[in-house]
Amino acid sequence: MSYKRWIVVAILLFGAGILVGLATPSGFLSEYIADLEELAELLVPMPQSTIFGVILINNVLVLLTSFILSPFFCLVPILALTINGWFLAAITTIVIQEESIGFALAGLLPHGVFEIPALILGEAAALSFGAILIVSLFRKEKRSLVLPSLKQNLRYLILAWLLLVPAAIIETYITPLFLS
């Protein structure tokens, strides 16, 4: 299957997560939101450069872990896409209820323009690579495709990582200005 089709699959999985998130009762995440607020309070005294590093390294490691673990039935990329979509929709719904749609958009759009495509591209690469590895276990004629697939999908993964840099910069330095 071509990489473009894996992007479509990734978008559909992310979209399915969003639909579940929109249907999630707002009280369901109340404890988790309290934990996030505590984490945010811990980050406030940190220098912005440290926050930038934490955000960037976390996002890069998430995509790397997903890529490495993708041969296990593609479960990690599938979960990463659906859970991120679910979490995004559920939290955004709560923020809209408690603040406003403008506040939610100000908190999401500036860095989300880069971060969501990075997630889709990186997870599509993980799905693509995981699928070819799984297929190659059962079909000898597909084994010759593993190395070319690895090379191609690593390029897409690197592209995703590059998109995470402006996303982390915007999330660290610009989004807080919009929210204050």
N, C-alpha and C positions, 0 to 999 in steps of 0.2 A: 504494500500500500504506500502511496506517495506521502511525502511529508505534509503536503497541503491537506490531505485527508485526515492526517493525525491532528492538524490544527483544528479542523472542523470537529473532530471527536473531542478534543480538549475544550473547545468552546461549548459544545453540548453538555459535557460533564460539569463545567463551571456554571452554565445556565441552569442545569438541574439542581445544583447546590443553591443557586439564587432562589429558585422557586420554592425549595424546601425552607430556606431562610425567611422568605416572605410569609410562609404559612406557620412559622414558629411563633408560639405565644411569647409576648415580650417578657413575661415573668420568668420564663425558662432560663434565661441567661443572667438573671439579676446577680447571682453570686459571682459569676465569672466577670461581670462588669466591675463589681467591687474589687476583685483581684486585679483587674487591669488598671483601675484608678490607683490602687496602692503601688503598682509597678511604675505608673507614670510619676507618682510622687517621689519615688526613688531616683528616677531619671532626671528630674528637674534640677537638682544641684550639680549634675554632671556637666562638664563642658560640652558644647554643641558638637565639637569634633569627635568626642567619645560617643555621643549618641549616634552620630552619623556612622561611625565605625560599627557600633553594635547593630544598627539597622541593616547596614550593607552586609556584614558578615553573616547575620542571621538569615537573610534572604538568599544569599549565595549558597550557604550550607543546606538550606531547605531544598533548593533545586539540585544540588550535588547529591544529597542523600536520596532524593527521589530517583535520580538517574541511576545511581549505583544499585539501588534496590529494585529497580524496574523489572529485572528478569523474574522476580517472584510474582508471576501472574499479573504484572502491571498494577498490583494493588496499591502501592504507595503513590504513584502519580494519580491514579483514580481517586484515592482518598484525598490527596492534596488539592485537587481541583474541586471536588464536591464540597469538602469542608471549608475551603477558602470562599467559595461562592455562598455557601450557607451562612458562614460567619459574617461576611460582608453585608448580605441582605438583612440578616437579623439585627446586627448592630446598627446599620443605617436606619432601619425602621424605628428602633428605639430612640436614636438621636433625633430623628424627625419628630417623634412624639414629644420628646422632652425639650427640644430646642426649636429647630425649624428646618425646612428643606434646604434653605440657603446655607445654614451652618453645616449641615451634613455634606452638601456639595463642596463647600469651602475646605472641609477636612479631607475629602476624598479625591476630588478631581485633580488638583494640582500634581500630586505624585502618582495617582492612580492611572493617569494617562500613560505613564511609563511602566508602572509596576504590574498592572493587569496584563498588558501584552507580554511583558517579560515572563510572567507566570505561565501564560498560555504557550508561548514559544518553548520555554524550558520543559514544561510538562509534556508537550507534544513530542519533543525530542526524546524524553524518557519513555513515553509510550511506544514510540517508533522503535527505539533500540531494544526495549524489553520484549516487544512482540517478535522481532526478528530472532532474538536469542531463544525465545520459547519455541518458535517454529523450527529453528535449526536443530533443536534437540530431537525432534521427531521426523524431520525430513533432511536427509543427508545432502540433497542437492541445494538446499538453502544455506548450508554452512559457509559457502564461499561469499555470501552476502554479509556476514557478520562484521568483518573488518571494514569494508566500505561503509556500512551502516554506522559503525562506531565513529568513523572519521567525519561523516556527514553530520551526524547528530551532535557530536562534540562542537562542531562549528555553530550549530543552532543554539547549543547550550551557552557557548561563549557570547553569542549575540544577546541572549537573554541576560547574562551577567552584565554585559555592557549597558543594557537598558536599566539595570538596577542601580547603577551609579547616579544618573540624574534623578531617579526616583528617590533615592536616599538623601541626596542633596536637598531636593525640594521638600521632602517630608521633614527634614531636620531644620532647615533654615527659613523656608517660605511658608509652609502650612501653618506653623504657630503664629505667624504674623496675621494670616487670614482669620484665625480662630480667636485672636485676642481683640 
